[in-house]
Amino acid sequence: DGGITQSPKYLFRKEGQNVTLSCEQNLNHDAMYWYRQDPGQGLRLIYYSQIVNDFQKGDIAEGYSVSREKKESFPLTVTSAQKNPTAFYLCASSTRTTNEKLFFGSGTQLSVL
Amino acid sequence: GQNIDQPTEMTATEGAIVQINCTYQTSGFNGLFWYQQHAGEAPTFLSYNVLDGLEEKGRFSSFLSRSKGYSYLLLKELQMKDSASYLCAAPLSSGSARQLTFGSGTQLTVLP
């Protein structure tokens, strides 16, 4: 079955530590996205990628980094520079970036120890 | 600028009809999406309106008025499983790409 897979479901970060969230899709989608969701709030765009080896900052990129070495994979690293990382992180993909519906992964809940 | 507003919470009774409104201000409008999100889960696509009018899909319908910057999601014959957050989203203009901007979501509680 085609889909988008995020792992892990839950992740804990110690202060000063970098952590990486995995996102893999087998939908053959060109575009991939990372969103952050805080309780009672909508989704905010962190980074997006329209094609392999290219990515762009979204609205809240500070303290985060990404890579897009393969079409199927778009990992997100939450660096120690992100001072308030506790949130629900959602990865998504689409066939192209303009007016196409998003397919979401099941999310990763990141908490700080 | 780009902004999307929707009510924070709504409550309705099982079997009833509920309308969730969404207003937006965005340049270069090109379609509006509705997603459903259960707590701790991924959002799932419900509808996409690009032309004015009502689109019906079973118990769910979505309406758009581009001149008024207004949309609503209509849920009929409410079921307990419809208790979820409903997110309104529209593409914004950002450099060379157009990305979705999401509203904060409307948390719908369906009571027995």
Interface residues (C-beta under 8 A of the other chain):
Chain A: Y33 Y35 G40 Q41 G42 L43 R44 L45 Y48 Q50 Q56 G58 F88 L90 T97 T98 N99 K101 L102 F103 F104 G105 S106 G107 Q109
Chain B: I4 T8 N30 G31 F33 G40 E41 A42 P43 T44 F45 Y48 V50 L87 A89 P91 G95 A97 R98 Q99 L100 F102 G103 S104 G105 Q107
